[in-house]
Amino acid sequence: MSVTFDLPPDVDARLDRFASETGRTKAAVLAEAVQGALEDIIDGFRADEAMARIRSGEDRALTDAEMRRRLGLDH
């Protein structure tokens, strides 16, 4: 998929410098940045959903001891 957008001049200059310093293309740097940001956004969304289930009583948080038992870490 191809996406086109304008970066502020200062961000574009930083991107140029970083890509040049690391021997990567601007496209590669941007693709990695988008991937990382998307993972963070998805993680935040899932955390919000989990908190909503806990607040509604649909689910509950586990104590440290409960989690250790479930993971088989309680020796």
ZADO-1210 file (C-alpha; in nm, 4 decimals, padded with zeros to 6 digits):
<atoms>
<atom x="00.0000" y="00.0000" z="00.0000" code="MET" pos="1"/>
<atom x="00.1268" y="00.3437" z="-00.0803" code="SER" pos="2"/>
<atom x="00.0454" y="00.6508" z="00.1266" code="VAL" pos="3"/>
<atom x="00.1355" y="01.0108" z="00.0520" code="THR" pos="4"/>
<atom x="00.1484" y="01.2907" z="00.3073" code="PHE" pos="5"/>
<atom x="00.3467" y="01.6045" z="00.3791" code="ASP" pos="6"/>
<atom x="00.5826" y="01.6233" z="00.6741" code="LEU" pos="7"/>
<atom x="00.6693" y="01.9496" z="00.8437" code="PRO" pos="8"/>
<atom x="01.0054" y="02.0688" z="00.7104" code="PRO" pos="9"/>
<atom x="01.1862" y="02.0130" z="01.0409" code="ASP" pos="10"/>
<atom x="01.0601" y="01.6545" z="01.0688" code="VAL" pos="11"/>
<atom x="01.1533" y="01.5864" z="00.7065" code="ASP" pos="12"/>
<atom x="01.5045" y="01.7198" z="00.7713" code="ALA" pos="13"/>
<atom x="01.5428" y="01.4972" z="01.0790" code="ARG" pos="14"/>
<atom x="01.4173" y="01.2000" z="00.8801" code="LEU" pos="15"/>
<atom x="01.6653" y="01.2750" z="00.6001" code="ASP" pos="16"/>
<atom x="01.9546" y="01.2987" z="00.8468" code="ARG" pos="17"/>
<atom x="01.8608" y="00.9822" z="01.0309" code="PHE" pos="18"/>
<atom x="01.8098" y="00.7818" z="00.7121" code="ALA" pos="19"/>
<atom x="02.1438" y="00.9039" z="00.5794" code="SER" pos="20"/>
<atom x="02.3264" y="00.8306" z="00.9059" code="GLU" pos="21"/>
<atom x="02.1892" y="00.4770" z="00.9221" code="THR" pos="22"/>
<atom x="02.2144" y="00.3952" z="00.5519" code="GLY" pos="23"/>
<atom x="01.8428" y="00.3329" z="00.5257" code="ARG" pos="24"/>
<atom x="01.5790" y="00.4786" z="00.3028" code="THR" pos="25"/>
<atom x="01.3262" y="00.7266" z="00.4346" code="LYS" pos="26"/>
<atom x="01.0550" y="00.4782" z="00.3389" code="ALA" pos="27"/>
<atom x="01.2154" y="00.2064" z="00.5529" code="ALA" pos="28"/>
<atom x="01.2447" y="00.4388" z="00.8528" code="VAL" pos="29"/>
<atom x="00.8832" y="00.5509" z="00.8157" code="LEU" pos="30"/>
<atom x="00.7578" y="00.1934" z="00.7742" code="ALA" pos="31"/>
<atom x="00.9309" y="00.0941" z="01.0981" code="GLU" pos="32"/>
<atom x="00.7944" y="00.3998" z="01.2776" code="ALA" pos="33"/>
<atom x="00.4389" y="00.3277" z="01.1632" code="VAL" pos="34"/>
<atom x="00.4697" y="-00.0385" z="01.2643" code="GLN" pos="35"/>
<atom x="00.5878" y="00.0563" z="01.6131" code="GLY" pos="36"/>
<atom x="00.3223" y="00.3221" z="01.6575" code="ALA" pos="37"/>
<atom x="00.0500" y="00.0860" z="01.5366" code="LEU" pos="38"/>
<atom x="00.1578" y="-00.1798" z="01.7876" code="GLU" pos="39"/>
<atom x="00.1415" y="00.0796" z="02.0661" code="ASP" pos="40"/>
<atom x="-00.2050" y="00.1946" z="01.9554" code="ILE" pos="41"/>
<atom x="-00.3353" y="-00.1640" z="01.9394" code="ILE" pos="42"/>
<atom x="-00.1871" y="-00.2447" z="02.2830" code="ASP" pos="43"/>
<atom x="-00.3538" y="00.0635" z="02.4307" code="GLY" pos="44"/>
<atom x="-00.6876" y="-00.0246" z="02.2723" code="PHE" pos="45"/>
<atom x="-00.6705" y="-00.3797" z="02.4121" code="ARG" pos="46"/>
<atom x="-00.5772" y="-00.2482" z="02.7565" code="ALA" pos="47"/>
<atom x="-00.8755" y="-00.0104" z="02.7474" code="ASP" pos="48"/>
<atom x="-01.1042" y="-00.2990" z="02.6503" code="GLU" pos="49"/>
<atom x="-00.9679" y="-00.5146" z="02.9348" code="ALA" pos="50"/>
<atom x="-01.0192" y="-00.2331" z="03.1871" code="MET" pos="51"/>
<atom x="-01.3757" y="-00.1858" z="03.0653" code="ALA" pos="52"/>
<atom x="-01.4446" y="-00.5583" z="03.1207" code="ARG" pos="53"/>
<atom x="-01.2956" y="-00.5378" z="03.4707" code="ILE" pos="54"/>
<atom x="-01.4957" y="-00.2258" z="03.5588" code="ARG" pos="55"/>
<atom x="-01.8190" y="-00.3813" z="03.4329" code="SER" pos="56"/>
<atom x="-01.7606" y="-00.6960" z="03.6391" code="GLY" pos="57"/>
<atom x="-01.7396" y="-00.9116" z="03.3264" code="GLU" pos="58"/>
<atom x="-01.3771" y="-00.9947" z="03.4127" code="ASP" pos="59"/>
<atom x="-01.1465" y="-00.9433" z="03.7075" code="ARG" pos="60"/>
<atom x="-00.7818" y="-00.8658" z="03.7647" code="ALA" pos="61"/>
<atom x="-00.5623" y="-01.1412" z="03.9034" code="LEU" pos="62"/>
<atom x="-00.3342" y="-01.1025" z="04.2003" code="THR" pos="63"/>
<atom x="00.0368" y="-01.1658" z="04.1565" code="ASP" pos="64"/>
<atom x="00.0019" y="-01.4982" z="04.3386" code="ALA" pos="65"/>
<atom x="-00.2877" y="-01.6072" z="04.1146" code="GLU" pos="66"/>
<atom x="-00.0956" y="-01.5188" z="03.7999" code="MET" pos="67"/>
<atom x="00.2171" y="-01.7019" z="03.9181" code="ARG" pos="68"/>
<atom x="00.0065" y="-02.0149" z="03.9896" code="ARG" pos="69"/>
<atom x="-00.1624" y="-02.0002" z="03.6484" code="ARG" pos="70"/>
<atom x="00.1759" y="-01.9666" z="03.4787" code="LEU" pos="71"/>
<atom x="00.3252" y="-02.2495" z="03.6813" code="GLY" pos="72"/>
<atom x="00.5785" y="-02.0184" z="03.8436" code="LEU" pos="73"/>
<atom x="00.4703" y="-02.0914" z="04.2000" code="ASP" pos="74"/>
<atom x="00.7248" y="-02.3481" z="04.3183" code="HIS" pos="75"/>
</atoms>
